[in-house]
Amino acid sequence: MNDKGGISRRAFGAGAAGLAALGVAGASERPARPKIIPAGKPFILTTWDFGPGANAVGWPMLAADASALDVVEKAINHVELLGDYWVGAGGVPNEVGETTLDAMIMWGPTHDAGAVGCLKRVKRAISVARKVMEETQHSLIVGDDATRFAARMGFAETSLTSVVSQQAWDKWAAKGERTNAFDPEPIGKKGEPVSHDTVGSIALDAAGNLCVGCSTNGREFKIPGRVGDSPIIGAGAYCDQAVGAAVATGNGDVMMRFLPTYHVVELMRSGMEPQAAAEATIRRIEDAGYRIDGGIAVIRRDGAHGGAKTGWKDTPFSYSVQTAAGNVKIPVS
Ligand code: ASP
């Protein structure tokens, strides 16, 4: 009980001690999948070319009965620490040359989520998001205060700038141009390409629990303080334990206006197949007149999956799914 006489989130979601405090018999590490939902067969899905590598980290964990929560965190940590330009430390500087991170994690059994936006000077953004979920009643912490929160949780502060991100910013700044974030909205016709990427992972574990997460350093040369779609629940990622989960990537400033990952999961709940649901969700953004680059990948808890994109004519968007049968990489057209 909290001091207002209610049930605290930690008691609700954070493990055996909390459940025991609630008088739940046989409390396990985290609340279990309701019996009515079939367990299903484990899988991990990860977006972009990060897929095979991240899945190779996550799959052995799933095969050893790890929790989908740990699997998603570790698969995404792997990508965050690669030194890739588009995700994690050492990439995509903002308008003043600083790299900042957005990430979110969502746990199916409790519909619990945690996220950080514009996180500075801390590398493993998805792990900080997990701390928000597990250690607080909040869902999203941002900016320097997210950094202070991470430090309280024991994370080391370090520069997120690399030689590559510094050079990219130096080159851009030397042109003396204003960030394209001040350009007109991409409605009716396509604007200048806006460069960015996100890694998204979805896992179903042997116990039948579903988890989704995503992490990004956002949009190149963004206005300082900008937070994209990735840490917004239902925009960057979403999961529903009874149905499935989805992750998004692309122009988050526009995509978040449509909550595409929430939308696609709800379409599946109403009976639509994953591929048709993904296409309908992306079409909704196009039908509103937006001409952007963006995509989603979605997976139902029985393992059926689909993906759709808008724009990205010359950019091959893909996602990879690993099951006991192996890893398949699916190009999205
Ligand atoms: N959606 C991310 C953002 O706008 C970037 C991306 O996935 O391309 O921050």
Residues whose N, C-alpha, C, O or C-beta is under 5 A from the ligand:
A	BS01	LIG	H196 D197 T198 T216 G218 R219 G228 D229 A248 T249 G250 N251 G252 D253
